[in-house]
Amino acid sequence: MLARSACAVVTASVLAACGSPSPDMRALMQQQYASAESQMQSMRALQDKQHLMQELMKNPDLPEWHEQRQKIVMAQGDRVFDKSFNRIFDSMTVALATLECQVQNMERASGYITATLPALPPQQRDQLRAESLRTYAEAKGYSPRLLDPPRRKVRSQAASRCRRSMSTTCSTSKARSA
């Protein structure tokens, strides 16, 4: 009889310790809500980024480019150079050499030149690419922060304490019952 009542008391205390809401439970619930809210924001940002990239693939030109292109079309006409052809051709070869271009073909009689620019260093190339993506995002009405790399999430100290206190409360109750 005494053993039964002692077992009932131990069982009741275990259930009360693990099942009763504590002040730490409120902090845990707030942390869970903040985590869910953060996940929703990251999902929205991911969808926006995906939509931006689809828009970039569909129409990569900025509105400013269209305006500039229209001005060029309107300004086309007969070009008159006030310098001799030899002077212009020589200046062009000097410019290509200054840019360290690789010239594949050159013909002075027709003025035909084909050349390629040297590749940029990877870091500079990536920086220019990121800058152009930011400019495109701003022009299309997206936040430029959308393209920033995601930051690592740091667990709050309050949530860690809450988890530790919950696990120690339940484990001490279970240890007492054994």
GROMACS elastic network, one bead per residue, 0.5 to 0.9 nm:
[ bonds ]
;  ai    aj funct       b0    kb
    1     4     6  0.51276   500
    1     5     6  0.64049   500
    1     6     6  0.86625   500
    2     5     6  0.52549   500
    2     6     6  0.61438   500
    2     7     6  0.85586   500
    3     6     6  0.50925   500
    3     7     6  0.60724   500
    3     8     6  0.85892   500
    4     7     6  0.50658   500
    4     8     6  0.61700   500
    4     9     6  0.86575   500
    5     9     6  0.61754   500
    5    10     6  0.86308   500
    6     9     6  0.51034   500
    6    10     6  0.61924   500
    6    11     6  0.85640   500
    7    10     6  0.51481   500
    7    11     6  0.60618   500
    7    12     6  0.85100   500
    7   177     6  0.80819   500
    8    11     6  0.50975   500
    8    12     6  0.60440   500
    8    13     6  0.85840   500
    9    12     6  0.51116   500
    9    13     6  0.61711   500
    9    14     6  0.86388   500
   10    13     6  0.51587   500
   10    14     6  0.61882   500
   10    15     6  0.86383   500
   10   173     6  0.85542   500
   10   176     6  0.76192   500
   10   177     6  0.55719   500
   11    14     6  0.51475   500
   11    15     6  0.61861   500
   11    16     6  0.85058   500
   11   177     6  0.70742   500
   12    15     6  0.51686   500
   12    16     6  0.59977   500
   12    17     6  0.85532   500
   13    17     6  0.60180   500
   13    18     6  0.85779   500
   13   173     6  0.73044   500
   13   177     6  0.85690   500
   14    17     6  0.51987   500
   14    18     6  0.61914   500
   14    19     6  0.81839   500
   14   170     6  0.74378   500
   14   172     6  0.88502   500
   14   173     6  0.51153   500
   14   174     6  0.64502   500
   14   176     6  0.82313   500
   14   177     6  0.71634   500
   15    18     6  0.53267   500
   15    19     6  0.54797   500
   15    20     6  0.77437   500
   15   170     6  0.89428   500
   15   173     6  0.84588   500
   16    19     6  0.52692   500
   16    20     6  0.54006   500
   17    20     6  0.59701   500
   17    21     6  0.87256   500
   17   169     6  0.65710   500
   17   170     6  0.64946   500
   17   173     6  0.66136   500
   18    21     6  0.82797   500
   18   166     6  0.78883   500
   18   167     6  0.89905   500
   18   169     6  0.69018   500
   18   170     6  0.52492   500
   18   171     6  0.89541   500
   18   173     6  0.76933   500
   19   170     6  0.89910   500
   21    24     6  0.80098   500
   21    25     6  0.60550   500
   21    26     6  0.82152   500
   22    25     6  0.52743   500
   22    26     6  0.73768   500
   22   166     6  0.89220   500
   23    26     6  0.56857   500
   23    27     6  0.72350   500
   24    27     6  0.52471   500
   24    28     6  0.63286   500
   24    29     6  0.87531   500
   24   158     6  0.87644   500
   24   159     6  0.87257   500
   24   161     6  0.84348   500
   24   162     6  0.54186   500
   24   163     6  0.84758   500
   24   165     6  0.77533   500
   24   166     6  0.77603   500
   25    29     6  0.61271   500
   25    30     6  0.85871   500
   25   162     6  0.72087   500
   25   166     6  0.82006   500
   26    29     6  0.50851   500
   26    30     6  0.61935   500
   26    31     6  0.85530   500
   27    30     6  0.50709   500
   27    31     6  0.60777   500
   27    32     6  0.85591   500
   27   158     6  0.71200   500
   27   159     6  0.67736   500
   27   162     6  0.69926   500
   28    31     6  0.50375   500
   28    32     6  0.61255   500
   28    33     6  0.85856   500
   28   158     6  0.81534   500
   28   159     6  0.58893   500
   28   160     6  0.89563   500
   28   162     6  0.62208   500
   28   163     6  0.75301   500
   29    32     6  0.50224   500
   29    33     6  0.61313   500
   29    34     6  0.85835   500
   30    33     6  0.50454   500
   30    34     6  0.61374   500
   30    35     6  0.85249   500
   30   159     6  0.89165   500
   31    34     6  0.50642   500
   31    35     6  0.60891   500
   31    36     6  0.86127   500
   31   156     6  0.82216   500
   31   158     6  0.84097   500
   31   159     6  0.62931   500
   32    35     6  0.50010   500
   32    36     6  0.61700   500
   32    37     6  0.85628   500
   32   159     6  0.88012   500
   33    36     6  0.51123   500
   33    37     6  0.61255   500
   33    38     6  0.85396   500
   34    37     6  0.50101   500
   34    38     6  0.60557   500
   34    39     6  0.85900   500
   35    38     6  0.50228   500
   35    39     6  0.62099   500
   35    40     6  0.86746   500
   36    39     6  0.50722   500
   36    40     6  0.62646   500
   36    41     6  0.87263   500
   37    40     6  0.50909   500
   37    41     6  0.63029   500
   37    42     6  0.86917   500
   38    41     6  0.51139   500
   38    42     6  0.61978   500
   38    43     6  0.86031   500
   39    42     6  0.50692   500
   39    43     6  0.61295   500
   39    44     6  0.86318   500
   40    43     6  0.50647   500
   40    44     6  0.62247   500
   40    45     6  0.86089   500
   41    44     6  0.50590   500
   41    45     6  0.61226   500
   41    46     6  0.85226   500
   42    46     6  0.60425   500
   42    47     6  0.85843   500
   42   150     6  0.87545   500
   43    46     6  0.50005   500
   43    47     6  0.61914   500
   43    48     6  0.85883   500
   44    47     6  0.51005   500
   44    48     6  0.61317   500
   44    49     6  0.85436   500
   45    48     6  0.50293   500
   45    49     6  0.60412   500
   45    50     6  0.84970   500
   45   146     6  0.64690   500
   46    49     6  0.50637   500
   46    50     6  0.60995   500
   46    51     6  0.85710   500
   46   146     6  0.83207   500
   47    50     6  0.50309   500
   47    51     6  0.61070   500
   47    52     6  0.85408   500
   48    51     6  0.50395   500
   48    52     6  0.60870   500
   48    53     6  0.86375   500
   48   142     6  0.79994   500
   48   146     6  0.77151   500
   49    52     6  0.50132   500
   49    53     6  0.62185   500
   49    54     6  0.86445   500
   49   142     6  0.87856   500
   49   146     6  0.64715   500
   49   147     6  0.71689   500
   50    53     6  0.51790   500
   50    54     6  0.62446   500
   50    55     6  0.86323   500
   51    54     6  0.51084   500
   51    55     6  0.61621   500
   51    56     6  0.85723   500
   52    55     6  0.50587   500
   52    56     6  0.61070   500
   52    57     6  0.86851   500
   52   136     6  0.89568   500
   52   137     6  0.70773   500
   52   140     6  0.82544   500
   52   142     6  0.78344   500
   53    57     6  0.62116   500
   53    58     6  0.85857   500
   54    57     6  0.51403   500
   54    58     6  0.61810   500
   54    59     6  0.86196   500
   55    58     6  0.50276   500
   55    59     6  0.59470   500
   55    60     6  0.73979   500
   55   140     6  0.89927   500
   56    59     6  0.53123   500
   56    61     6  0.79410   500
   56   133     6  0.88849   500
   56   136     6  0.80375   500
   56   137     6  0.89511   500
   57    60     6  0.59364   500
   59    62     6  0.82740   500
   60   136     6  0.82573   500
   61    64     6  0.82248   500
   61    65     6  0.62989   500
   61    66     6  0.73483   500
   61   136     6  0.83535   500
   62    65     6  0.52289   500
   62    66     6  0.68512   500
   62   135     6  0.87609   500
   62   136     6  0.65829   500
   62   139     6  0.69827   500
   62   140     6  0.82626   500
   63    66     6  0.52188   500
   63    67     6  0.65134   500
   63    68     6  0.87841   500
   63   139     6  0.76682   500
   63   140     6  0.89848   500
   64    67     6  0.50866   500
   64    68     6  0.61551   500
   64    69     6  0.85063   500
   64   139     6  0.89787   500
   65    68     6  0.50607   500
   65    69     6  0.59752   500
   65    70     6  0.84880   500
   66    69     6  0.50276   500
   66    70     6  0.61066   500
   66    71     6  0.86866   500
   67    70     6  0.51087   500
   67    71     6  0.63765   500
   67    72     6  0.87828   500
   68    71     6  0.51207   500
   68    72     6  0.63088   500
   68    73     6  0.87292   500
   69    72     6  0.50657   500
   69    73     6  0.62294   500
   69    74     6  0.86409   500
   70    73     6  0.51162   500
   70    74     6  0.62011   500
   70    75     6  0.85887   500
   71    74     6  0.50685   500
   71    75     6  0.60539   500
   71    76     6  0.86672   500
   72    75     6  0.50325   500
   72    76     6  0.61865   500
   73    76     6  0.53874   500
   73    77     6  0.88719   500
   74    77     6  0.84020   500
   76    79     6  0.80760   500
   80    83     6  0.89233   500
   81    84     6  0.74735   500
   81    85     6  0.83615   500
   81    88     6  0.86431   500
   83    86     6  0.83557   500
   83    87     6  0.64513   500
   83    88     6  0.67520   500
   84    87     6  0.53119   500
   84    88     6  0.64549   500
   84    89     6  0.87379   500
   85    88     6  0.51525   500
   85    89     6  0.60387   500
   85    90     6  0.84796   500
   85   111     6  0.84632   500
   86    89     6  0.51135   500
   86    90     6  0.59950   500
   86    91     6  0.84391   500
   86   108     6  0.82686   500
   87    90     6  0.52255   500
   87    91     6  0.60998   500
   87    92     6  0.86104   500
   88    91     6  0.50586   500
   88    92     6  0.61544   500
   88    93     6  0.87671   500
   89    92     6  0.50744   500
   89    93     6  0.63764   500
   89    94     6  0.87390   500
   89   108     6  0.74191   500
   89   111     6  0.68432   500
   90    93     6  0.51640   500
   90    94     6  0.62496   500
   90    95     6  0.86166   500
   91    94     6  0.50867   500
   91    95     6  0.61268   500
   91    96     6  0.86605   500
   92    95     6  0.50273   500
   92    96     6  0.62146   500
   92    97     6  0.86244   500
   93    96     6  0.50898   500
   93    97     6  0.61579   500
   93    98     6  0.85641   500
   93   113     6  0.87309   500
   94    97     6  0.50830   500
   94    98     6  0.60919   500
   94    99     6  0.86578   500
   95    98     6  0.50651   500
   95    99     6  0.62937   500
   95   100     6  0.86399   500
   95   101     6  0.88589   500
   96    99     6  0.51596   500
   96   100     6  0.62428   500
   96   101     6  0.53393   500
   96   102     6  0.79980   500
   96   103     6  0.79381   500
   96   115     6  0.78511   500
   96   117     6  0.84390   500
   97   101     6  0.59087   500
   97   102     6  0.81013   500
   97   103     6  0.87075   500
   98   101     6  0.76726   500
   99   117     6  0.72880   500
   99   118     6  0.80559   500
  100   117     6  0.70585   500
  100   118     6  0.66847   500
  101   115     6  0.61434   500
  101   116     6  0.54656   500
  101   118     6  0.59014   500
  102   114     6  0.86296   500
  102   115     6  0.53717   500
  102   116     6  0.52746   500
  102   117     6  0.65406   500
  102   118     6  0.72590   500
  103   106     6  0.72022   500
  103   113     6  0.73820   500
  103   114     6  0.59105   500
  103   116     6  0.65275   500
  103   117     6  0.89230   500
  104   113     6  0.77518   500
  104   114     6  0.55650   500
  104   115     6  0.54760   500
  104   116     6  0.77662   500
  105   112     6  0.75632   500
  105   113     6  0.56147   500
  105   114     6  0.51897   500
  105   115     6  0.71427   500
  106   111     6  0.74421   500
  106   112     6  0.56003   500
  106   114     6  0.64809   500
  106   115     6  0.86098   500
  107   110     6  0.59461   500
  107   111     6  0.56420   500
  107   112     6  0.51035   500
  107   113     6  0.64412   500
  108   112     6  0.67914   500
  108   113     6  0.83774   500
  109   112     6  0.79230   500
  117   120     6  0.88466   500
  119   122     6  0.85167   500
  119   125     6  0.84970   500
  120   123     6  0.81913   500
  120   124     6  0.64139   500
  120   125     6  0.56942   500
  121   124     6  0.54473   500
  121   125     6  0.60816   500
  121   126     6  0.86459   500
  122   125     6  0.50061   500
  122   126     6  0.60419   500
  122   127     6  0.84776   500
  123   126     6  0.52451   500
  123   127     6  0.61550   500
  123   128     6  0.87077   500
  124   128     6  0.61553   500
  124   129     6  0.85216   500
  125   128     6  0.52516   500
  125   129     6  0.61360   500
  125   130     6  0.86390   500
  126   129     6  0.50151   500
  126   130     6  0.60878   500
  126   131     6  0.85184   500
  127   130     6  0.51912   500
  127   131     6  0.61584   500
  127   132     6  0.86676   500
  128   131     6  0.50318   500
  128   132     6  0.61569   500
  128   133     6  0.86211   500
  129   132     6  0.51816   500
  129   133     6  0.62464   500
  129   134     6  0.87113   500
  130   133     6  0.50777   500
  130   134     6  0.62181   500
  130   135     6  0.86677   500
  130   147     6  0.81864   500
  131   134     6  0.51319   500
  131   135     6  0.62578   500
  131   136     6  0.86426   500
  132   135     6  0.50514   500
  132   136     6  0.61375   500
  132   137     6  0.85883   500
  133   136     6  0.50117   500
  133   137     6  0.60696   500
  133   138     6  0.86042   500
  133   144     6  0.84622   500
  133   147     6  0.78902   500
  134   137     6  0.50463   500
  134   138     6  0.61911   500
  134   139     6  0.85646   500
  134   142     6  0.89204   500
  134   143     6  0.83855   500
  134   144     6  0.52553   500
  134   145     6  0.82106   500
  134   146     6  0.86428   500
  134   147     6  0.70793   500
  135   138     6  0.52132   500
  135   139     6  0.61400   500
  135   140     6  0.86663   500
  135   144     6  0.77005   500
  136   139     6  0.50635   500
  136   140     6  0.62048   500
  136   141     6  0.86851   500
  136   142     6  0.85905   500
  136   144     6  0.88230   500
  137   140     6  0.52094   500
  137   141     6  0.62713   500
  137   143     6  0.66184   500
  137   144     6  0.59883   500
  137   146     6  0.83167   500
  137   147     6  0.84466   500
  138   141     6  0.51059   500
  138   142     6  0.53517   500
  138   143     6  0.62228   500
  138   144     6  0.59786   500
  139   142     6  0.75503   500
  141   144     6  0.89672   500
  142   145     6  0.85556   500
  142   146     6  0.73412   500
  143   146     6  0.54965   500
  143   147     6  0.81774   500
  144   147     6  0.61065   500
  144   148     6  0.76622   500
  145   148     6  0.52094   500
  145   149     6  0.87215   500
  146   149     6  0.83293   500
  147   150     6  0.87389   500
  148   151     6  0.86390   500
  150   153     6  0.89054   500
  155   158     6  0.85272   500
  155   159     6  0.69845   500
  155   160     6  0.70784   500
  156   159     6  0.54001   500
  156   160     6  0.64661   500
  156   161     6  0.87755   500
  157   160     6  0.50642   500
  157   161     6  0.60859   500
  157   162     6  0.84601   500
  158   161     6  0.51219   500
  158   162     6  0.60471   500
  158   163     6  0.86400   500
  159   163     6  0.61725   500
  159   164     6  0.85756   500
  160   163     6  0.51775   500
  160   164     6  0.61646   500
  160   165     6  0.85717   500
  161   164     6  0.50587   500
  161   165     6  0.60003   500
  161   166     6  0.84647   500
  162   165     6  0.51763   500
  162   166     6  0.60808   500
  162   167     6  0.86013   500
  163   166     6  0.51602   500
  163   167     6  0.61865   500
  163   168     6  0.85954   500
  164   167     6  0.52304   500
  164   168     6  0.60821   500
  164   169     6  0.85019   500
  165   168     6  0.51428   500
  165   169     6  0.59819   500
  165   170     6  0.86086   500
  166   169     6  0.52105   500
  166   170     6  0.63343   500
  166   171     6  0.85790   500
  167   170     6  0.53167   500
  167   171     6  0.59746   500
  167   172     6  0.84379   500
  168   171     6  0.50282   500
  168   172     6  0.58141   500
  168   173     6  0.83212   500
  169   172     6  0.53690   500
  169   173     6  0.62023   500
  169   174     6  0.86695   500
  170   173     6  0.51373   500
  170   174     6  0.61838   500
  170   175     6  0.85976   500
  171   174     6  0.50243   500
  171   175     6  0.60436   500
  171   176     6  0.85900   500
  172   176     6  0.61306   500
  172   177     6  0.86348   500
  173   176     6  0.51396   500
  173   177     6  0.63544   500
  173   178     6  0.88888   500
  174   177     6  0.51503   500
  174   178     6  0.64675   500
  175   178     6  0.52896   500
